[in-house]
Amino acid sequence: MFRKFLNKLLYWRIKHISNRTLLIVASIFIGMVSAFAAIILKVFVHWVHGISSYFLGYSGNHIWYIYLPLAGIIITVVVVKYLFKGHLKKGLGSILFAVARKSAKVEKSKMYSQVITSGITIGLGGSAGLEAPIVITGSAIGSNIASFFNFGYKERALLLACGAAAGIAAVFNSPIAGVIFAIEVLLLDISIPAFIPLLISTATSIIISKLLYKGQLFYLVADDWYYNAIPFYILLGIICGLISVYMTRVTLSLEGFFSSFKKVLPKAILGGLALGLMIFLLPPLFGEGYSTIETLLNGDFSSILNDSLFESFKDNSWAIIIFVLVIIFVKIFATSLTIGAGGNGGIFAPSLFTGALIGFGLAFTVNTIGISSLNVSNFVVVGMAGILSGVVHAPLTAIFLIAEVTGGYVLFVPLMIVSALSYFISKYFEPYSIYTKMLAKKGQHYINDKDKNILNLMNMEEIIEKDFIVLNISDNIDKLIEAFTRSNRNLFPVVDNDNNFMGLVYLEEVKEYMLKKERYSHITINEIAHKNIITIDLIDDVDAAMVKFENDKLWNIPVISGTKYIGFISRSSIFSYYRRTLKNTSTLF
């Protein structure tokens, strides 16, 4: 009954509402739903964090710094196992993969699974961020709404990005950064008209977010910057670039380490305990870390040692510097432990936190030594952009995000200097971002290559040609003569009795035998077949086939499944399918 109603609704829509109009309506709806998802996530985390604050504040026992993150990871693991059947893909890599290889289709469960699991993990002190979960949630919302309205691949990818942009905008109250993030990270191949749905979805998201959940992430009255600080901003950019490389490599190394653990609960307990001990020793690692950034922006530098074992040294400037330096290098381990042990979260907040501490550490050290008198708050702000730019490989997102969330528009030039330098250095040592490196290792990151994206949308089985006459390797040449009279092909696949692919016979190479009828019964297919033939497996993608076509100057390649013969793919069939796919990927742009 419901299915019939939906079909009637879709039929009415196609008849009365144009795709362009529907795209705008869909972008508004996606902005609304993504905003509600972001608000629910923030309220949920605030509520769970209130529970954490009760145990930490009213008990006065710092041992809760160990228990709470451990509890958060264990609860998250249990929820994933029993509520989501053990399936929860973390990080933006899955979204990038969906755009590049799955026609921008995202599982429905991601519209709510990320909110629940990240809220528990981070609310109880997990050292990660909420931004990746809300981006995944918004992307899932956009993708599924697009699928509901039967949009093509390109529109679905655009609406997926609308959801991601709306999520970022609602979490940070930063609409410009949301749009730029979608373009820099998700949609590198975009036309000018596609900006309209992105702008509409983020504007809608911001309006709802401001109406229902007031509050700014950071409050900063930024002072103007001075030219004598430029050398130190350049130094900060270099440091941020190198630390970004360090963070990327540590994260991916620990991800590989944790993936080797097969038993989920023991991994959660051991990882949770290790994380708890880190936070017990270094309390600023607790949660997202935004309260620490706010403290630094307010100029209350010594309070960073509060609740730690080193609180008695809070009046010693060098103790503060050493403490901050240790946190800078340990934070990424805490984040990796949080996610690798079974919790859920993202790298955005840890990047901002680390960048803020780097900026603070540099400026505070320079001021302590007496080399110069730097504005510490300015360096805290600019440092956040530097690490975000280097880790995510999104310098424009970093610049506009930090400018919007801090109100530090007067710092645009330092933001550009530090973000550009950090991005350049990080890109030099790590060509792929923290989101795309693992995909690149698997040959799955093609989002910035339109041709490869289209190739990856093709289904290998749909372009296989099976109208070739198959010869048995034990047959005599008279079978080839018979096949020649029935076929308009000039090559013949050869198999054994079990259909294992054995080679090819090329017609132009056996013409001399065909003219000598007396030799038909004496020459076997085995004698004239070419054995060392380049093949492609059914499980390979079309892009892999194109590489073989180009490298080996071929026009046809046999397709096998294991060792069994399936058929052929040809350049012409791929090009024809490519044209059809390209035409069907978009109806609007």
Secondary structure, DSSP 8 states (H G I E B T S, - for coil): -HHHHHHHHHHHHHHHS-HHHHHHHHHHHHHHHHHHHHHHHHHHHHHHHHHHHHHHHHH--TTHHHHHHHHHHHHHHHHHHHHSTT----STHHHHHHHHHSTT---GGGGTHHHHHHHHHHHTT-SSBSHHHHHHHHHHHHHHHHHHTT--HHHHHHHHHHHHHHHHHHHHT-HHHHHHHIIIII-SS--GGGHHHHHHHHHHHHHHHHHHS---S---------GGGHHHHHHHHHHHHHHHHHHHHHHHHHHHHHHT---HHHHHHHHHHHHHHHHHH-GGGSSS-HHHHHHHHTT-GGGGGTTSTTGGGTT-HHHHHHHHHHHHHHHHHHHHHHHHTT---BSHHHHHHHHHHHHHHHHHHHHHHTS----HHHHHHHHHHHHHHHHHT-HHHHHHHHHHHH--GGGHHHHHHHHHHHHHHHHHH-SS-TTTHHHHHTT---TT-HHHHHHHHS-GGGG-B-----EETT-BHHHHHHHHHH-S-SEEEEE-TT-BEEEEEEGGGSHHHHT-GGGTTT-BHHHH-B-----EETTS-HHHHHHHHHHHT-SEEEEEETTEEEEEEEHHHHHHHHHHHHHHH-S--
